Amino acid sequence: MDLSDLAVALVLAIGAAVPLGLSLWALLDAARRPQWAWALAGRRQVAWMAAIMLGTLTVIGGMVLCAWYLTRVRHEVAAAEDGQI
């Protein structure tokens, strides 16, 4: 085993860990927000959680969906939770 094999293994591990970590972060964040904040933001918690879980089946689609949730939807729900609507 040489250094190039180690580098390939490291790249593959990071390539698998980043989408999984992003999906886990989005799913846990969506789960911890109260239902009333989702309703005030005009979003459906169950639909977003299901979409995030199903998005993990396709790496690219899951990353796009999780990035959309974390950059757009999360801020709307958090603003509703803080009473900024």
PDB file with SEQRES, HELIX, SHEET and CRYST1 records, atoms N, CA, C and O in Angstrom:
SEQRES   1 A   85  MET ASP LEU SER ASP LEU ALA VAL ALA LEU VAL LEU ALA          
SEQRES   2 A   85  ILE GLY ALA ALA VAL PRO LEU GLY LEU SER LEU TRP ALA          
SEQRES   3 A   85  LEU LEU ASP ALA ALA ARG ARG PRO GLN TRP ALA TRP ALA          
SEQRES   4 A   85  LEU ALA GLY ARG ARG GLN VAL ALA TRP MET ALA ALA ILE          
SEQRES   5 A   85  MET LEU GLY THR LEU THR VAL ILE GLY GLY MET VAL LEU          
SEQRES   6 A   85  CYS ALA TRP TYR LEU THR ARG VAL ARG HIS GLU VAL ALA          
SEQRES   7 A   85  ALA ALA GLU ASP GLY GLN ILE                                  
HELIX    1 AA1 LEU A    3  ARG A   32  1                                  30    
HELIX    2 AA2 GLN A   35  ALA A   41  1                                   7    
HELIX    3 AA3 GLN A   45  GLY A   55  1                                  11    
HELIX    4 AA4 VAL A   59  TRP A   68  1                                  10    
HELIX    5 AA5 TYR A   69  VAL A   73  3                                   5    
HELIX    6 AA6 ARG A   74  GLU A   81  1                                   8    
CRYST1    1.000    1.000    1.000  90.00  90.00  90.00 P 1           1          
ATOM      1  N   MET A   1       0.857  -1.169   0.000  1.00  0.00           N  
ATOM      2  CA  MET A   1       0.000   0.000   0.000  1.00  0.00           C  
ATOM      3  C   MET A   1       0.902   1.229   0.000  1.00  0.00           C  
ATOM      4  O   MET A   1       1.764   1.388   0.864  1.00  0.00           O  
ATOM      5  N   ASP A   2       0.686   2.085  -0.977  1.00  0.00           N  
ATOM      6  CA  ASP A   2       1.498   3.294  -1.042  1.00  0.00           C  
ATOM      7  C   ASP A   2       0.646   4.526  -0.741  1.00  0.00           C  
ATOM      8  O   ASP A   2      -0.534   4.411  -0.410  1.00  0.00           O  
ATOM      9  N   LEU A   3       1.240   5.673  -0.858  1.00  0.00           N  
ATOM     10  CA  LEU A   3       0.587   6.926  -0.505  1.00  0.00           C  
ATOM     11  C   LEU A   3      -0.576   7.262  -1.433  1.00  0.00           C  
ATOM     12  O   LEU A   3      -1.542   7.887  -0.995  1.00  0.00           O  
ATOM     13  N   SER A   4      -0.511   6.872  -2.676  1.00  0.00           N  
ATOM     14  CA  SER A   4      -1.601   7.172  -3.610  1.00  0.00           C  
ATOM     15  C   SER A   4      -2.871   6.397  -3.251  1.00  0.00           C  
ATOM     16  O   SER A   4      -3.977   6.912  -3.418  1.00  0.00           O  
ATOM     17  N   ASP A   5      -2.720   5.171  -2.763  1.00  0.00           N  
ATOM     18  CA  ASP A   5      -3.883   4.401  -2.318  1.00  0.00           C  
ATOM     19  C   ASP A   5      -4.537   5.059  -1.117  1.00  0.00           C  
ATOM     20  O   ASP A   5      -5.763   5.090  -1.006  1.00  0.00           O  
ATOM     21  N   LEU A   6      -3.729   5.575  -0.235  1.00  0.00           N  
ATOM     22  CA  LEU A   6      -4.252   6.272   0.928  1.00  0.00           C  
ATOM     23  C   LEU A   6      -4.986   7.543   0.515  1.00  0.00           C  
ATOM     24  O   LEU A   6      -6.042   7.854   1.067  1.00  0.00           O  
ATOM     25  N   ALA A   7      -4.445   8.270  -0.436  1.00  0.00           N  
ATOM     26  CA  ALA A   7      -5.082   9.494  -0.923  1.00  0.00           C  
ATOM     27  C   ALA A   7      -6.424   9.188  -1.577  1.00  0.00           C  
ATOM     28  O   ALA A   7      -7.393   9.919  -1.370  1.00  0.00           O  
ATOM     29  N   VAL A   8      -6.491   8.127  -2.357  1.00  0.00           N  
ATOM     30  CA  VAL A   8      -7.748   7.735  -2.993  1.00  0.00           C  
ATOM     31  C   VAL A   8      -8.778   7.345  -1.938  1.00  0.00           C  
ATOM     32  O   VAL A   8      -9.945   7.723  -2.044  1.00  0.00           O  
ATOM     33  N   ALA A   9      -8.368   6.606  -0.940  1.00  0.00           N  
ATOM     34  CA  ALA A   9      -9.276   6.206   0.127  1.00  0.00           C  
ATOM     35  C   ALA A   9      -9.785   7.416   0.900  1.00  0.00           C  
ATOM     36  O   ALA A   9     -10.955   7.469   1.279  1.00  0.00           O  
ATOM     37  N   LEU A  10      -8.915   8.377   1.131  1.00  0.00           N  
ATOM     38  CA  LEU A  10      -9.309   9.592   1.837  1.00  0.00           C  
ATOM     39  C   LEU A  10     -10.305  10.413   1.028  1.00  0.00           C  
ATOM     40  O   LEU A  10     -11.284  10.913   1.581  1.00  0.00           O  
ATOM     41  N   VAL A  11     -10.074  10.555  -0.249  1.00  0.00           N  
ATOM     42  CA  VAL A  11     -10.996  11.298  -1.115  1.00  0.00           C  
ATOM     43  C   VAL A  11     -12.352  10.604  -1.173  1.00  0.00           C  
ATOM     44  O   VAL A  11     -13.385  11.272  -1.120  1.00  0.00           O  
ATOM     45  N   LEU A  12     -12.369   9.290  -1.278  1.00  0.00           N  
ATOM     46  CA  LEU A  12     -13.630   8.555  -1.299  1.00  0.00           C  
ATOM     47  C   LEU A  12     -14.383   8.685   0.024  1.00  0.00           C  
ATOM     48  O   LEU A  12     -15.605   8.831   0.037  1.00  0.00           O  
ATOM     49  N   ALA A  13     -13.655   8.632   1.122  1.00  0.00           N  
ATOM     50  CA  ALA A  13     -14.302   8.765   2.432  1.00  0.00           C  
ATOM     51  C   ALA A  13     -14.901  10.151   2.610  1.00  0.00           C  
ATOM     52  O   ALA A  13     -16.016  10.287   3.114  1.00  0.00           O  
ATOM     53  N   ILE A  14     -14.172  11.176   2.203  1.00  0.00           N  
ATOM     54  CA  ILE A  14     -14.694  12.541   2.295  1.00  0.00           C  
ATOM     55  C   ILE A  14     -15.865  12.717   1.336  1.00  0.00           C  
ATOM     56  O   ILE A  14     -16.855  13.369   1.668  1.00  0.00           O  
ATOM     57  N   GLY A  15     -15.748  12.135   0.151  1.00  0.00           N  
ATOM     58  CA  GLY A  15     -16.832  12.214  -0.823  1.00  0.00           C  
ATOM     59  C   GLY A  15     -18.120  11.579  -0.338  1.00  0.00           C  
ATOM     60  O   GLY A  15     -19.205  11.993  -0.746  1.00  0.00           O  
ATOM     61  N   ALA A  16     -18.019  10.588   0.516  1.00  0.00           N  
ATOM     62  CA  ALA A  16     -19.203   9.952   1.085  1.00  0.00           C  
ATOM     63  C   ALA A  16     -19.675  10.665   2.345  1.00  0.00           C  
ATOM     64  O   ALA A  16     -20.876  10.716   2.609  1.00  0.00           O  
ATOM     65  N   ALA A  17     -18.762  11.208   3.114  1.00  0.00           N  
ATOM     66  CA  ALA A  17     -19.117  11.824   4.387  1.00  0.00           C  
ATOM     67  C   ALA A  17     -19.782  13.191   4.224  1.00  0.00           C  
ATOM     68  O   ALA A  17     -20.662  13.544   5.009  1.00  0.00           O  
ATOM     69  N   VAL A  18     -19.380  13.948   3.233  1.00  0.00           N  
ATOM     70  CA  VAL A  18     -19.943  15.294   3.059  1.00  0.00           C  
ATOM     71  C   VAL A  18     -21.439  15.242   2.733  1.00  0.00           C  
ATOM     72  O   VAL A  18     -22.208  15.924   3.410  1.00  0.00           O  
ATOM     73  N   PRO A  19     -21.894  14.478   1.743  1.00  0.00           N  
ATOM     74  CA  PRO A  19     -23.338  14.437   1.493  1.00  0.00           C  
ATOM     75  C   PRO A  19     -24.129  13.855   2.666  1.00  0.00           C  
ATOM     76  O   PRO A  19     -25.225  14.324   2.975  1.00  0.00           O  
ATOM     77  N   LEU A  20     -23.575  12.843   3.310  1.00  0.00           N  
ATOM     78  CA  LEU A  20     -24.255  12.252   4.455  1.00  0.00           C  
ATOM     79  C   LEU A  20     -24.349  13.250   5.609  1.00  0.00           C  
ATOM     80  O   LEU A  20     -25.397  13.364   6.245  1.00  0.00           O  
ATOM     81  N   GLY A  21     -23.283  13.958   5.878  1.00  0.00           N  
ATOM     82  CA  GLY A  21     -23.288  14.962   6.939  1.00  0.00           C  
ATOM     83  C   GLY A  21     -24.240  16.102   6.647  1.00  0.00           C  
ATOM     84  O   GLY A  21     -24.945  16.568   7.542  1.00  0.00           O  
ATOM     85  N   LEU A  22     -24.269  16.558   5.403  1.00  0.00           N  
ATOM     86  CA  LEU A  22     -25.172  17.634   5.014  1.00  0.00           C  
ATOM     87  C   LEU A  22     -26.625  17.195   5.163  1.00  0.00           C  
ATOM     88  O   LEU A  22     -27.460  17.962   5.644  1.00  0.00           O  
ATOM     89  N   SER A  23     -26.929  15.978   4.756  1.00  0.00           N  
ATOM     90  CA  SER A  23     -28.288  15.451   4.893  1.00  0.00           C  
ATOM     91  C   SER A  23     -28.678  15.299   6.357  1.00  0.00           C  
ATOM     92  O   SER A  23     -29.801  15.627   6.741  1.00  0.00           O  
ATOM     93  N   LEU A  24     -27.771  14.814   7.156  1.00  0.00           N  
ATOM     94  CA  LEU A  24     -28.047  14.648   8.581  1.00  0.00           C  
ATOM     95  C   LEU A  24     -28.280  15.988   9.263  1.00  0.00           C  
ATOM     96  O   LEU A  24     -29.188  16.121  10.083  1.00  0.00           O  
ATOM     97  N   TRP A  25     -27.459  16.983   8.925  1.00  0.00           N  
ATOM     98  CA  TRP A  25     -27.620  18.324   9.479  1.00  0.00           C  
ATOM     99  C   TRP A  25     -28.991  18.897   9.110  1.00  0.00           C  
ATOM    100  O   TRP A  25     -29.694  19.422   9.973  1.00  0.00           O  
ATOM    101  N   ALA A  26     -29.371  18.800   7.849  1.00  0.00           N  
ATOM    102  CA  ALA A  26     -30.658  19.331   7.404  1.00  0.00           C  
ATOM    103  C   ALA A  26     -31.814  18.595   8.065  1.00  0.00           C  
ATOM    104  O   ALA A  26     -32.784  19.222   8.490  1.00  0.00           O  
ATOM    105  N   LEU A  27     -31.724  17.281   8.156  1.00  0.00           N  
ATOM    106  CA  LEU A  27     -32.799  16.494   8.748  1.00  0.00           C  
ATOM    107  C   LEU A  27     -32.966  16.792  10.232  1.00  0.00           C  
ATOM    108  O   LEU A  27     -34.088  16.970  10.707  1.00  0.00           O  
ATOM    109  N   LEU A  28     -31.871  16.847  10.959  1.00  0.00           N  
ATOM    110  CA  LEU A  28     -31.962  17.141  12.395  1.00  0.00           C  
ATOM    111  C   LEU A  28     -32.452  18.561  12.650  1.00  0.00           C  
ATOM    112  O   LEU A  28     -33.200  18.797  13.599  1.00  0.00           O  
ATOM    113  N   ASP A  29     -32.039  19.504  11.817  1.00  0.00           N  
ATOM    114  CA  ASP A  29     -32.512  20.875  11.976  1.00  0.00           C  
ATOM    115  C   ASP A  29     -34.010  20.965  11.697  1.00  0.00           C  
ATOM    116  O   ASP A  29     -34.740  21.641  12.422  1.00  0.00           O  
ATOM    117  N   ALA A  30     -34.462  20.289  10.657  1.00  0.00           N  
ATOM    118  CA  ALA A  30     -35.892  20.305  10.335  1.00  0.00           C  
ATOM    119  C   ALA A  30     -36.709  19.642  11.438  1.00  0.00           C  
ATOM    120  O   ALA A  30     -37.818  20.085  11.737  1.00  0.00           O  
ATOM    121  N   ALA A  31     -36.183  18.605  12.033  1.00  0.00           N  
ATOM    122  CA  ALA A  31     -36.910  17.884  13.076  1.00  0.00           C  
ATOM    123  C   ALA A  31     -37.014  18.678  14.371  1.00  0.00           C  
ATOM    124  O   ALA A  31     -37.984  18.524  15.113  1.00  0.00           O  
ATOM    125  N   ARG A  32     -36.043  19.511  14.648  1.00  0.00           N  
ATOM    126  CA  ARG A  32     -36.059  20.228  15.923  1.00  0.00           C  
ATOM    127  C   ARG A  32     -36.890  21.501  15.913  1.00  0.00           C  
ATOM    128  O   ARG A  32     -37.170  22.062  16.972  1.00  0.00           O  
ATOM    129  N   ARG A  33     -37.289  21.964  14.732  1.00  0.00           N  
ATOM    130  CA  ARG A  33     -38.125  23.169  14.644  1.00  0.00           C  
ATOM    131  C   ARG A  33     -39.567  22.810  14.998  1.00  0.00           C  
ATOM    132  O   ARG A  33     -40.069  21.778  14.552  1.00  0.00           O  
ATOM    133  N   PRO A  34     -40.241  23.643  15.792  1.00  0.00           N  
ATOM    134  CA  PRO A  34     -41.624  23.320  16.179  1.00  0.00           C  
ATOM    135  C   PRO A  34     -42.586  23.422  14.991  1.00  0.00           C  
ATOM    136  O   PRO A  34     -42.364  24.182  14.049  1.00  0.00           O  
ATOM    137  N   GLN A  35     -43.646  22.643  15.068  1.00  0.00           N  
ATOM    138  CA  GLN A  35     -44.629  22.589  13.988  1.00  0.00           C  
ATOM    139  C   GLN A  35     -45.286  23.949  13.745  1.00  0.00           C  
ATOM    140  O   GLN A  35     -45.570  24.300  12.599  1.00  0.00           O  
ATOM    141  N   TRP A  36     -45.527  24.711  14.800  1.00  0.00           N  
ATOM    142  CA  TRP A  36     -46.181  26.005  14.622  1.00  0.00           C  
ATOM    143  C   TRP A  36     -45.310  26.987  13.850  1.00  0.00           C  
ATOM    144  O   TRP A  36     -45.831  27.837  13.129  1.00  0.00           O  
ATOM    145  N   ALA A  37     -44.000  26.884  13.989  1.00  0.00           N  
ATOM    146  CA  ALA A  37     -43.105  27.766  13.237  1.00  0.00           C  
ATOM    147  C   ALA A  37     -43.157  27.421  11.749  1.00  0.00           C  
ATOM    148  O   ALA A  37     -43.107  28.312  10.902  1.00  0.00           O  
ATOM    149  N   TRP A  38     -43.256  26.150  11.437  1.00  0.00           N  
ATOM    150  CA  TRP A  38     -43.395  25.731  10.047  1.00  0.00           C  
ATOM    151  C   TRP A  38     -44.694  26.264   9.466  1.00  0.00           C  
ATOM    152  O   TRP A  38     -44.724  26.747   8.334  1.00  0.00           O  
ATOM    153  N   ALA A  39     -45.771  26.176  10.245  1.00  0.00           N  
ATOM    154  CA  ALA A  39     -47.067  26.659   9.764  1.00  0.00           C  
ATOM    155  C   ALA A  39     -47.038  28.164   9.534  1.00  0.00           C  
ATOM    156  O   ALA A  39     -47.590  28.649   8.547  1.00  0.00           O  
ATOM    157  N   LEU A  40     -46.399  28.909  10.435  1.00  0.00           N  
ATOM    158  CA  LEU A  40     -46.291  30.356  10.260  1.00  0.00           C  
ATOM    159  C   LEU A  40     -45.459  30.719   9.035  1.00  0.00           C  
ATOM    160  O   LEU A  40     -45.709  31.738   8.392  1.00  0.00           O  
ATOM    161  N   ALA A  41     -44.487  29.900   8.716  1.00  0.00           N  
ATOM    162  CA  ALA A  41     -43.634  30.155   7.557  1.00  0.00           C  
ATOM    163  C   ALA A  41     -44.286  29.688   6.258  1.00  0.00           C  
ATOM    164  O   ALA A  41     -43.766  29.944   5.172  1.00  0.00           O  
ATOM    165  N   GLY A  42     -45.420  29.005   6.371  1.00  0.00           N  
ATOM    166  CA  GLY A  42     -46.109  28.515   5.180  1.00  0.00           C  
ATOM    167  C   GLY A  42     -45.449  27.299   4.557  1.00  0.00           C  
ATOM    168  O   GLY A  42     -45.564  27.071   3.353  1.00  0.00           O  
ATOM    169  N   ARG A  43     -44.767  26.528   5.366  1.00  0.00           N  
ATOM    170  CA  ARG A  43     -44.073  25.314   4.896  1.00  0.00           C  
ATOM    171  C   ARG A  43     -44.618  24.113   5.643  1.00  0.00           C  
ATOM    172  O   ARG A  43     -45.255  24.253   6.687  1.00  0.00           O  
ATOM    173  N   ARG A  44     -44.362  22.922   5.096  1.00  0.00           N  
ATOM    174  CA  ARG A  44     -44.796  21.683   5.732  1.00  0.00           C  
ATOM    175  C   ARG A  44     -43.583  20.897   6.204  1.00  0.00           C  
ATOM    176  O   ARG A  44     -42.744  20.481   5.404  1.00  0.00           O  
ATOM    177  N   GLN A  45     -43.504  20.700   7.514  1.00  0.00           N  
ATOM    178  CA  GLN A  45     -42.359  20.019   8.112  1.00  0.00           C  
ATOM    179  C   GLN A  45     -42.234  18.582   7.619  1.00  0.00           C  
ATOM    180  O   GLN A  45     -41.139  18.138   7.272  1.00  0.00           O  
ATOM    181  N   VAL A  46     -43.331  17.862   7.587  1.00  0.00           N  
ATOM    182  CA  VAL A  46     -43.289  16.458   7.192  1.00  0.00           C  
ATOM    183  C   VAL A  46     -42.828  16.326   5.744  1.00  0.00           C  
ATOM    184  O   VAL A  46     -42.051  15.428   5.420  1.00  0.00           O  
ATOM    185  N   ALA A  47     -43.297  17.204   4.882  1.00  0.00           N  
ATOM    186  CA  ALA A  47     -42.912  17.139   3.474  1.00  0.00           C  
ATOM    187  C   ALA A  47     -41.422  17.400   3.305  1.00  0.00           C  
ATOM    188  O   ALA A  47     -40.760  16.717   2.524  1.00  0.00           O  
ATOM    189  N   TRP A  48     -40.888  18.373   4.024  1.00  0.00           N  
ATOM    190  CA  TRP A  48     -39.459  18.672   3.900  1.00  0.00           C  
ATOM    191  C   TRP A  48     -38.604  17.563   4.483  1.00  0.00           C  
ATOM    192  O   TRP A  48     -37.562  17.225   3.921  1.00  0.00           O  
ATOM    193  N   MET A  49     -39.029  16.993   5.602  1.00  0.00           N  
ATOM    194  CA  MET A  49     -38.256  15.903   6.190  1.00  0.00           C  
ATOM    195  C   MET A  49     -38.269  14.673   5.278  1.00  0.00           C  
ATOM    196  O   MET A  49     -37.247  14.007   5.118  1.00  0.00           O  
ATOM    197  N   ALA A  50     -39.419  14.377   4.686  1.00  0.00           N  
ATOM    198  CA  ALA A  50     -39.498  13.246   3.764  1.00  0.00           C  
ATOM    199  C   ALA A  50     -38.640  13.497   2.524  1.00  0.00           C  
ATOM    200  O   ALA A  50     -37.965  12.589   2.039  1.00  0.00           O  
ATOM    201  N   ALA A  51     -38.666  14.726   2.016  1.00  0.00           N  
ATOM    202  CA  ALA A  51     -37.862  15.058   0.837  1.00  0.00           C  
ATOM    203  C   ALA A  51     -36.372  14.934   1.141  1.00  0.00           C  
ATOM    204  O   ALA A  51     -35.605  14.449   0.308  1.00  0.00           O  
ATOM    205  N   ILE A  52     -35.965  15.366   2.315  1.00  0.00           N  
ATOM    206  CA  ILE A  52     -34.546  15.267   2.689  1.00  0.00           C  
ATOM    207  C   ILE A  52     -34.138  13.799   2.809  1.00  0.00           C  
ATOM    208  O   ILE A  52     -33.065  13.413   2.347  1.00  0.00           O  
ATOM    209  N   MET A  53     -34.992  12.983   3.428  1.00  0.00           N  
ATOM    210  CA  MET A  53     -34.663  11.561   3.566  1.00  0.00           C  
ATOM    211  C   MET A  53     -34.619  10.864   2.208  1.00  0.00           C  
ATOM    212  O   MET A  53     -33.723  10.058   1.960  1.00  0.00           O  
ATOM    213  N   LEU A  54     -35.565  11.161   1.335  1.00  0.00           N  
ATOM    214  CA  LEU A  54     -35.556  10.552   0.006  1.00  0.00           C  
ATOM    215  C   LEU A  54     -34.421  11.103  -0.842  1.00  0.00           C  
ATOM    216  O   LEU A  54     -33.906  10.407  -1.717  1.00  0.00           O  
ATOM    217  N   GLY A  55     -34.029  12.342  -0.592  1.00  0.00           N  
ATOM    218  CA  GLY A  55     -32.933  12.937  -1.341  1.00  0.00           C  
ATOM    219  C   GLY A  55     -31.600  12.276  -1.078  1.00  0.00           C  
ATOM    220  O   GLY A  55     -30.686  12.369  -1.897  1.00  0.00           O  
ATOM    221  N   THR A  56     -31.478  11.611   0.051  1.00  0.00           N  
ATOM    222  CA  THR A  56     -30.217  10.934   0.349  1.00  0.00           C  
ATOM    223  C   THR A  56     -29.995   9.726  -0.570  1.00  0.00           C  
ATOM    224  O   THR A  56     -28.880   9.213  -0.663  1.00  0.00           O  
ATOM    225  N   LEU A  57     -31.051   9.277  -1.244  1.00  0.00           N  
ATOM    226  CA  LEU A  57     -30.902   8.144  -2.160  1.00  0.00           C  
ATOM    227  C   LEU A  57     -30.154   8.541  -3.428  1.00  0.00           C  
ATOM    228  O   LEU A  57     -29.499   7.707  -4.053  1.00  0.00           O  
ATOM    229  N   THR A  58     -30.249   9.806  -3.803  1.00  0.00           N  
ATOM    230  CA  THR A  58     -29.476  10.317  -4.933  1.00  0.00           C  
ATOM    231  C   THR A  58     -28.534  11.379  -4.383  1.00  0.00           C  
ATOM    232  O   THR A  58     -28.987  12.376  -3.821  1.00  0.00           O  
ATOM    233  N   VAL A  59     -27.292  11.186  -4.531  1.00  0.00           N  
ATOM    234  CA  VAL A  59     -26.301  12.055  -3.891  1.00  0.00           C  
ATOM    235  C   VAL A  59     -26.433  13.501  -4.355  1.00  0.00           C  
ATOM    236  O   VAL A  59     -26.510  14.408  -3.525  1.00  0.00           O  
ATOM    237  N   ILE A  60     -26.459  13.728  -5.647  1.00  0.00           N  
ATOM    238  CA  ILE A  60     -26.513  15.092  -6.166  1.00  0.00           C  
ATOM    239  C   ILE A  60     -27.849  15.749  -5.817  1.00  0.00           C  
ATOM    240  O   ILE A  60     -27.883  16.887  -5.349  1.00  0.00           O  
ATOM    241  N   GLY A  61     -28.946  15.028  -6.047  1.00  0.00           N  
ATOM    242  CA  GLY A  61     -30.265  15.567  -5.717  1.00  0.00           C  
ATOM    243  C   GLY A  61     -30.403  15.851  -4.235  1.00  0.00           C  
ATOM    244  O   GLY A  61     -30.982  16.865  -3.845  1.00  0.00           O  
ATOM    245  N   GLY A  62     -29.880  14.972  -3.414  1.00  0.00           N  
ATOM    246  CA  GLY A  62     -29.939  15.175  -1.971  1.00  0.00           C  
ATOM    247  C   GLY A  62     -29.128  16.373  -1.514  1.00  0.00           C  
ATOM    248  O   GLY A  62     -29.554  17.120  -0.633  1.00  0.00           O  
ATOM    249  N   MET A  63     -27.967  16.556  -2.109  1.00  0.00           N  
ATOM    250  CA  MET A  63     -27.145  17.710  -1.733  1.00  0.00           C  
ATOM    251  C   MET A  63     -27.811  19.017  -2.159  1.00  0.00           C  
ATOM    252  O   MET A  63     -27.779  20.000  -1.418  1.00  0.00           O  
ATOM    253  N   VAL A  64     -28.410  19.033  -3.342  1.00  0.00           N  
ATOM    254  CA  VAL A  64     -29.101  20.239  -3.802  1.00  0.00           C  
ATOM    255  C   VAL A  64     -30.290  20.537  -2.902  1.00  0.00           C  
ATOM    256  O   VAL A  64     -30.496  21.684  -2.505  1.00  0.00           O  
ATOM    257  N   LEU A  65     -31.061  19.531  -2.581  1.00  0.00           N  
ATOM    258  CA  LEU A  65     -32.227  19.707  -1.728  1.00  0.00           C  
ATOM    259  C   LEU A  65     -31.832  20.165  -0.327  1.00  0.00           C  
ATOM    260  O   LEU A  65     -32.456  21.070   0.227  1.00  0.00           O  
ATOM    261  N   CYS A  66     -30.820  19.559   0.237  1.00  0.00           N  
ATOM    262  CA  CYS A  66     -30.368  19.950   1.576  1.00  0.00           C  
ATOM    263  C   CYS A  66     -29.789  21.358   1.570  1.00  0.00           C  
ATOM    264  O   CYS A  66     -30.016  22.127   2.505  1.00  0.00           O  
ATOM    265  N   ALA A  67     -29.050  21.698   0.536  1.00  0.00           N  
ATOM    266  CA  ALA A  67     -28.511  23.053   0.436  1.00  0.00           C  
ATOM    267  C   ALA A  67     -29.638  24.066   0.314  1.00  0.00           C  
ATOM    268  O   ALA A  67     -29.565  25.142   0.908  1.00  0.00           O  
ATOM    269  N   TRP A  68     -30.678  23.742  -0.447  1.00  0.00           N  
ATOM    270  CA  TRP A  68     -31.831  24.639  -0.577  1.00  0.00           C  
ATOM    271  C   TRP A  68     -32.516  24.810   0.781  1.00  0.00           C  
ATOM    272  O   TRP A  68     -32.864  25.925   1.169  1.00  0.00           O  
ATOM    273  N   TYR A  69     -32.704  23.710   1.494  1.00  0.00           N  
ATOM    274  CA  TYR A  69     -33.325  23.802   2.812  1.00  0.00           C  
ATOM    275  C   TYR A  69     -32.475  24.658   3.753  1.00  0.00           C  
ATOM    276  O   TYR A  69     -32.992  25.555   4.419  1.00  0.00           O  
ATOM    277  N   LEU A  70     -31.184  24.379   3.804  1.00  0.00           N  
ATOM    278  CA  LEU A  70     -30.322  25.063   4.770  1.00  0.00           C  
ATOM    279  C   LEU A  70     -30.117  26.542   4.432  1.00  0.00           C  
ATOM    280  O   LEU A  70     -29.885  27.346   5.335  1.00  0.00           O  
ATOM    281  N   THR A  71     -30.197  26.913   3.168  1.00  0.00           N  
ATOM    282  CA  THR A  71     -29.961  28.317   2.813  1.00  0.00           C  
ATOM    283  C   THR A  71     -31.241  29.137   2.702  1.00  0.00           C  
ATOM    284  O   THR A  71     -31.209  30.345   2.933  1.00  0.00           O  
ATOM    285  N   ARG A  72     -32.362  28.517   2.355  1.00  0.00           N  
ATOM    286  CA  ARG A  72     -33.601  29.270   2.139  1.00  0.00           C  
ATOM    287  C   ARG A  72     -34.670  28.970   3.186  1.00  0.00           C  
ATOM    288  O   ARG A  72     -35.089  29.857   3.929  1.00  0.00           O  
ATOM    289  N   VAL A  73     -35.100  27.734   3.238  1.00  0.00           N  
ATOM    290  CA  VAL A  73     -36.245  27.363   4.062  1.00  0.00           C  
ATOM    291  C   VAL A  73     -35.926  27.490   5.546  1.00  0.00           C  
ATOM    292  O   VAL A  73     -36.756  27.971   6.317  1.00  0.00           O  
ATOM    293  N   ARG A  74     -34.767  27.078   5.943  1.00  0.00           N  
ATOM    294  CA  ARG A  74     -34.375  27.105   7.355  1.00  0.00           C  
ATOM    295  C   ARG A  74     -34.476  28.514   7.935  1.00  0.00           C  
ATOM    296  O   ARG A  74     -34.925  28.698   9.066  1.00  0.00           O  
ATOM    297  N   HIS A  75     -34.054  29.502   7.150  1.00  0.00           N  
ATOM    298  CA  HIS A  75     -34.090  30.881   7.636  1.00  0.00           C  
ATOM    299  C   HIS A  75     -35.525  31.400   7.775  1.00  0.00           C  
ATOM    300  O   HIS A  75     -35.819  32.178   8.683  1.00  0.00           O  
ATOM    301  N   GLU A  76     -36.414  30.974   6.881  1.00  0.00           N  
ATOM    302  CA  GLU A  76     -37.816  31.362   6.990  1.00  0.00           C  
ATOM    303  C   GLU A  76     -38.460  30.775   8.242  1.00  0.00           C  
ATOM    304  O   GLU A  76     -39.169  31.468   8.971  1.00  0.00           O  
ATOM    305  N   VAL A  77     -38.206  29.499   8.479  1.00  0.00           N  
ATOM    306  CA  VAL A  77     -38.784  28.833   9.648  1.00  0.00           C  
ATOM    307  C   VAL A  77     -38.185  29.384  10.938  1.00  0.00           C  
ATOM    308  O   VAL A  77     -38.898  29.558  11.926  1.00  0.00           O  
ATOM    309  N   ALA A  78     -36.895  29.657  10.934  1.00  0.00           N  
ATOM    310  CA  ALA A  78     -36.243  30.226  12.123  1.00  0.00           C  
ATOM    311  C   ALA A  78     -36.765  31.630  12.399  1.00  0.00           C  
ATOM    312  O   ALA A  78     -36.942  32.009  13.556  1.00  0.00           O  
ATOM    313  N   ALA A  79     -37.011  32.401  11.349  1.00  0.00           N  
ATOM    314  CA  ALA A  79     -37.581  33.745  11.546  1.00  0.00           C  
ATOM    315  C   ALA A  79     -38.983  33.656  12.131  1.00  0.00           C  
ATOM    316  O   ALA A  79     -39.343  34.445  13.005  1.00  0.00           O  
ATOM    317  N   ALA A  80     -39.771  32.708  11.658  1.00  0.00           N  
ATOM    318  CA  ALA A  80     -41.107  32.516  12.214  1.00  0.00           C  
ATOM    319  C   ALA A  80     -41.028  32.073  13.668  1.00  0.00           C  
ATOM    320  O   ALA A  80     -41.840  32.488  14.496  1.00  0.00           O  
ATOM    321  N   GLU A  81     -40.052  31.232  13.976  1.00  0.00           N  
ATOM    322  CA  GLU A  81     -39.880  30.754  15.351  1.00  0.00           C  
ATOM    323  C   GLU A  81     -39.474  31.907  16.275  1.00  0.00           C  
ATOM    324  O   GLU A  81     -39.858  31.928  17.444  1.00  0.00           O  
ATOM    325  N   ASP A  82     -38.708  32.855  15.759  1.00  0.00           N  
ATOM    326  CA  ASP A  82     -38.273  33.999  16.553  1.00  0.00           C  
ATOM    327  C   ASP A  82     -39.304  35.121  16.578  1.00  0.00           C  
ATOM    328  O   ASP A  82     -39.099  36.134  17.248  1.00  0.00           O  
ATOM    329  N   GLY A  83     -40.422  34.950  15.846  1.00  0.00           N  
ATOM    330  CA  GLY A  83     -41.466  35.957  15.832  1.00  0.00           C  
ATOM    331  C   GLY A  83     -41.196  37.112  14.884  1.00  0.00           C  
ATOM    332  O   GLY A  83     -41.696  38.215  15.105  1.00  0.00           O  
ATOM    333  N   GLN A  84     -40.433  36.890  13.853  1.00  0.00           N  
ATOM    334  CA  GLN A  84     -40.076  37.956  12.924  1.00  0.00           C  
ATOM    335  C   GLN A  84     -40.935  37.961  11.670  1.00  0.00           C  
ATOM    336  O   GLN A  84     -40.529  38.508  10.645  1.00  0.00           O  
ATOM    337  N   ILE A  85     -42.102  37.367  11.737  1.00  0.00           N  
ATOM    338  CA  ILE A  85     -42.986  37.367  10.554  1.00  0.00           C  
ATOM    339  C   ILE A  85     -43.985  38.477  10.678  1.00  0.00           C  
ATOM    340  O   ILE A  85     -44.822  38.656   9.793  1.00  0.00           O  
TER     341      ILE A  85                                                      
END                                                                             
